Amino acid sequence: MKNTKSKYFYNSSICIFSLCLLFSSGCSLISVSLVPPVAPLKETTIMGKGKDKILIVDISGIISEEEKRGIAGISGEPDMVARIKEELKMAAKDKRIKAVILRINSPGGTVTASDMIYHEIEQFKGKTGIRVIACIMDLGASGGYYIAVSADKIVAHPTTVTGSIGVIMLNISIEGLLQKVGIKDTSIKSGEHKDMGSPLKTMSEEERKIFQGVMDNMYERFLGVIAENRKELTPEKLKSLADGRIYTAQQALENKLIDQIGYLDEAVDLARKESGLTKARVIIYHRPGTYKNNIYSQLTSSSFGAINLLNIDLKTFVRSGTPSFMYLWAP
């Protein structure tokens, strides 16, 4: 019995000593990551046959450079801009890819992220000569439409909502609320307008004019991008359409904002025709571990691609407190 007790205490001591070593500040025996590393994209054929390929690129949800995060804020896949650049880079290296379809379902997003994706698509087209077809699903508004005009042809579903051409600055003022609870802004600034747009005070008329000037420049850029790619629209006609209103697919077609009304499989047929192909495989790029088997399969996790205006607005205000310039339909 004595030997058994001694053996028990000896083994316990060894375990305790080992744990002390393991968790001591100078010990780094084991490194455990709770988040699996982001794997490279892989190719999956979802329909069709043949050697030539048509790639579907997914542009869903708020257009942003924000890194995609999963449960409890844990880092997920790369942000939308980085992912699309990665897909286009892969496509440019594959000589079998003859066309790209942009599958768009977005109310828009930040001015810069929308412009970056537009720029990447334009660069891709210039370097490869590959035809690009945009297919707008439920929603292709504001920044979503901004990206769509980079395509050679735009197809919209019969139930699509598009348009909302313009810029909006998301800003709030909580000065009145702070006064009610006895809180006063005592910020120190180097110049009169250094804190312009702060939610802690009411915006002055002069500040409003300054912001309006910035927005006017961004608005003119939006019009310029459309005019460059939709040659059939006169400047006068475009200006009349670009007052921020939304359009149905039929209205967009009548106003020459899109080229045809059709479903995603008709966009595939158009891509094949525009590229001079009789047959081709339709492919997507996605991360390993996700199941994709048809042209409607979501290319990103639903939680990552969800259109959640409240979520993005709150993150913007909480993190910076500064105004956000958006190509966004935000009713």
For each residue, the residues with C-beta under 8 A, 3 or more apart:
1: 4 5
2: 5 6
3: 6 7
4: 1 7 8
5: 1 2 8 9
6: 2 3 9 10
7: 3 4 10 11
8: 4 5 11 12
9: 5 6 12 13
10: 6 7 13 14
11: 7 8 14 15
12: 8 9 15 16
13: 9 10 16 17
14: 10 11 17 18
15: 11 12 18 19
16: 12 13 19 20
17: 13 14 20 21
18: 14 15 21 22
19: 15 16 22 23
20: 16 17 23 24
21: 17 18 24 27 29
22: 18 19 27 29 30
23: 19 20 27
24: 20 21 27
25:
26:
27: 21 22 23 24
28: 31
29: 21 22
30: 22
31: 28
32:
33: 36 37
34: 74
35: 74 75
36: 33 39
37: 33
38: 76 77 78 287
39: 36 42 287 288 289
40:
41: 86 87 90 285 286 287
42: 39 285 286 287 288
43: 283 284 285
44: 283 284 285 286 292
45: 48 281 282 283
46: 56 282 283 284 292 293 294 295 297
47: 268 281 282 294 295
48: 45 54 268 279 280 281 282
49: 279 281
50: 277 279 280 281
51: 96 281
52: 96 97 98 275 277 279 280 281
53: 94 96 97 98 280 281 282 283
54: 48 97 98 99 100 101 268 271 272 275 277 280 281 282 283
55: 87 91 97 99 100 101 282 283 284 285
56: 46 100 101 103 282 283 284 295 299
57: 84 87 88 100 101 102 103
58: 103 284 298 299 300 305
59: 63 80 84 102 103 104 105 106 117 144 147
60: 103 104 105 106 298 299 300 305
61: 80 105 106 300 304 305 306 307 308
62: 66 106 107 108 109 307 308 309 312 328
63: 59 80 106 108 109 110 113 114 117 143 144 147 327
64: 79 80 81 109 110 113 312
65: 79 80 81 82 110 112 113 116
66: 62 79 312 315
67: 75 76 78 79
68: 75 76 77 78 79 80 300 301 304
69: 73 74 75 76 304
70: 74 75 76 301 303 304
71: 74 303
72:
73: 69
74: 34 35 69 70 71
75: 35 67 68 69 70
76: 38 67 68 69 70 301 304
77: 38 68 83 287 300 301 304
78: 38 67 68 82 83 86
79: 64 65 66 67 68 82 83
80: 59 61 63 64 65 68 83 84 113 117
81: 64 65 84 85 113 116 117 120
82: 65 78 79 85 86
83: 77 78 79 80 86 87 300
84: 57 59 80 81 87 88 117 120
85: 81 82 88 89 120
86: 41 78 82 83 89 90 285
87: 41 55 57 83 84 90 91 285
88: 57 84 85 91 92 100 120 121 124
89: 85 86 92 93
90: 41 86 87 93 94 285
91: 55 87 88 94 97 100 124 128 130
92: 88 89 124 127 128
93: 89 90
94: 53 90 91 97
95:
96: 51 52 53
97: 52 53 54 55 91 94 100 130 283
98: 52 53 54 130 131 275 276 277 280
99: 54 55 130 131 132 133 271 272 274 275 277 280
100: 54 55 56 57 88 91 97 124 130 131 132 133 271
101: 54 55 56 57 132 133 134 135 264 267 268 271
102: 57 59 121 132 133 134 135 147 148 150 151
103: 56 57 58 59 60 135 137 264 295 299
104: 59 60 134 135 136 137 140 144 147 148
105: 59 60 61 136 137 138 139 140 144 307
106: 59 60 61 62 63 109 139 140 141 143 144 147 307
107: 62 139 141 142 143 144 164 307 309 328 329 330
108: 62 63 114 141 142 143 144 145 146 164 326 327 328 329
109: 62 63 64 106 113 114 143 312 326 327 328
110: 63 64 65 113 114 143 324 325 326 327 328
111: 114 115 143 167 218 325 326 327
112: 65 115 116
113: 63 64 65 80 81 109 110 116 117 143
114: 63 108 109 110 111 117 118 142 143 146 147 327
115: 111 112 118 119 146 221
116: 65 81 112 113 119 120
117: 59 63 80 81 84 113 114 120 121 147
118: 114 115 121 122 146 147 149 150 225
119: 115 116 122 123
120: 81 84 85 88 116 117 123 124
121: 88 102 117 118 124 125 132 147 150 151
122: 118 119 125 126 150
123: 119 120 126 127
124: 88 91 92 100 120 121 127 128 130 132
125: 121 122 128 129 130 132 150 152
126: 122 123
127: 92 123 124
128: 91 92 124 125
129: 125
130: 91 97 98 99 100 124 125 275
131: 98 99 100 152 271 274 275
132: 99 100 101 102 121 124 125 150 151 152
133: 99 100 101 102 151 152 153 154 155 267 270 271 274
134: 101 102 104 140 147 148 149 150 151 153 154 155
135: 101 102 103 104 155 156 157 264 267
136: 104 105 139 140 144 145 148 154 155 156 157 160 162 249 258
137: 103 104 105 140 157 160 264
138: 105 157 159 160 161
139: 105 106 107 136 144 160 161 162 307 329
140: 104 105 106 134 136 137 144 145 148 156 160 161 162
141: 106 107 108 144 145 161 162 163 164 246 328 329
142: 107 108 114 145 146 164 165 166 326 327 328 329
143: 63 106 107 108 109 110 111 113 114 146 147 326 327 328
144: 59 63 104 105 106 107 108 136 139 140 141 147 148 162
145: 108 136 140 141 142 148 149 162 163 164 165 257
146: 108 114 115 118 142 143 149 222 225 226 327
147: 59 63 102 104 106 114 117 118 121 134 143 144 150
148: 102 104 134 136 140 144 145 151 154 162
149: 118 134 145 146 154 225 226 229 230
150: 102 118 121 122 125 132 134 147 229
151: 102 121 132 133 134 148 154
152: 125 131 132 133 274
153: 133 134 259 260 270 274
154: 133 134 136 148 149 151 257 258 259 260
155: 133 134 135 136 258 259 260 261 262 266 267 270
156: 135 136 140 160 162 249 252 253 258 260 261 262
157: 135 136 137 138 160 249 261 262 263 264
158: 249 250 261 262 263
159: 138 249
160: 136 137 138 139 140 156 157 248 249 252 261
161: 138 139 140 141 246 247 248
162: 136 139 140 141 144 145 148 156 246 247 249 252 257 258
163: 141 145 241 245 246 247 252 257
164: 107 108 141 142 145 244 245 246 328 329
165: 142 145 222 223 226 241 242 243 244
166: 142 219 222 242 243 244 327
167: 111 215 218 219 222 325 326 327
168: 325 326 328 330
169: 211 215 323 324 325 326
170: 313 316 323 324 326 328 330
171: 197 199 203 323 324
172: 199 317
173: 176 199 200 201 202 203
174: 177 178 199 200
175: 178 179 185 199 200 201 202
176: 173 179 180
177: 174 180 181
178: 174 175 181 183 184 185 200
179: 175 176 182 183 184
180: 176 177
181: 177 178
182: 179
183: 178 179
184: 178 179
185: 175 178 198 200 201
186:
187: 195 198 200
188:
189: 192 194 195
190: 194
191: 194
192: 189
193: 196 206 207 210
194: 189 190 191
195: 187 189 198 200 201
196: 193 203 204 207 210 211
197: 171 203 207 211 322 323
198: 185 187 195 201 321 322
199: 171 172 173 174 175 317 321
200: 173 174 175 178 185 187 195 321
201: 173 175 185 195 198
202: 173 175
203: 171 173 196 197 207 208 211
204: 196 207 208
205: 208 209
206: 193 209 210
207: 193 196 197 203 204 210 211
208: 203 204 205 211 212
209: 205 206 212 213
210: 193 196 206 207 213 214
211: 169 196 197 203 207 208 214 215 323
212: 208 209 215 216
213: 209 210 216 217
214: 210 211 217 218 325
215: 167 169 211 212 218 219 325
216: 212 213 219 220
217: 213 214 220 221
218: 111 167 214 215 221 222 325 327
219: 166 167 215 216 222 223 242
220: 216 217 223 224
221: 115 217 218 224 225
222: 146 165 166 167 218 219 225 226 242 327
223: 165 219 220 226 227 238 239 242
224: 220 221 227 228
225: 118 146 149 221 222 228 229
226: 146 149 165 222 223 229 230 233 238 242
227: 223 224 230 231 233 235 238
228: 224 225
229: 149 150 225 226
230: 149 226 227 233 238 256 257
231: 227
232: 256
233: 226 227 230 237 238 241 256 257
234: 237 238
235: 227 238 239
236: 239 240
237: 233 234 240 241 255 256
238: 223 226 227 230 233 234 235 241 242
239: 223 235 236 242
240: 236 237 243
241: 163 165 233 237 238 245 247 255 257
242: 165 166 219 222 223 226 238 239
243: 165 166 240
244: 164 165 166
245: 163 164 241
246: 141 161 162 163 164 329
247: 161 162 163 241 251 252 255 257
248: 160 161 251 252
249: 136 156 157 158 159 160 162 252 253 258 261
250: 158 253 254 261
251: 247 248 254 255
252: 156 160 162 163 247 248 249 255 257 258
253: 156 249 250 256 257 258 259 260 261
254: 250 251
255: 237 241 247 251 252
256: 230 232 233 237 253
257: 145 154 162 163 230 233 241 247 252 253
258: 136 154 155 156 162 249 252 253 261
259: 153 154 155 253
260: 153 154 155 156 253 266 270
261: 155 156 157 158 160 249 250 253 258
262: 155 156 157 158 266 267 270
263: 157 158 266 267
264: 101 103 135 137 157 267 268 295 296
265: 268 269 295
266: 155 260 262 263 269 270
267: 101 133 135 155 262 263 264 270 271
268: 47 48 54 101 264 265 271 272 282 295
269: 265 266 272 273
270: 133 153 155 260 262 266 267 273 274
271: 54 99 100 101 131 133 267 268 274 275
272: 54 99 268 269 275 277 278 279 280
273: 269 270 276 277
274: 99 131 133 152 153 270 271
275: 52 54 98 99 130 131 271 272 280
276: 98 273
277: 50 52 54 98 99 272 273 280
278: 272
279: 48 49 50 52 272
280: 48 50 52 53 54 98 99 272 275 277
281: 45 47 48 49 50 51 52 53 54
282: 45 46 47 48 53 54 55 56 268 295
283: 43 44 45 46 53 54 55 56 97
284: 43 44 46 55 56 58 292 297 299
285: 41 42 43 44 55 86 87 90 299
286: 41 42 44 290 292 299
287: 38 39 41 42 77 290
288: 39 42
289: 39
290: 286 287 301
291: 297
292: 44 46 284 286 297 299
293: 46 297
294: 46 47 297
295: 46 47 56 103 264 265 268 282
296: 264
297: 46 284 291 292 293 294
298: 58 60 301 302 305
299: 56 58 60 103 284 285 286 292
300: 58 60 61 68 77 83 304 305
301: 68 70 76 77 290 298 304 305
302: 298 305 306
303: 70 71 306
304: 61 68 69 70 76 77 300 301
305: 58 60 61 298 300 301 302
306: 61 302 303 311
307: 61 62 105 106 107 139
308: 61 62 311 312
309: 62 107 312 313 328 330
310: 313 314
311: 306 308 314 315
312: 62 64 66 109 308 309 315 316
313: 170 309 310 316 317 324 330
314: 310 311 317 318
315: 66 311 312 318 319
316: 170 312 313 319 320 324
317: 172 199 313 314 320 321
318: 314 315 321
319: 315 316
320: 316 317
321: 198 199 200 317 318
322: 197 198
323: 169 170 171 197 211
324: 110 169 170 171 313 316
325: 110 111 167 168 169 214 215 218
326: 108 109 110 111 142 143 167 168 169 170 330
327: 63 108 109 110 111 114 142 143 146 166 167 218 222
328: 62 107 108 109 110 141 142 143 164 168 170 309
329: 107 108 139 141 142 164 246
330: 107 168 170 309 313 326
331:
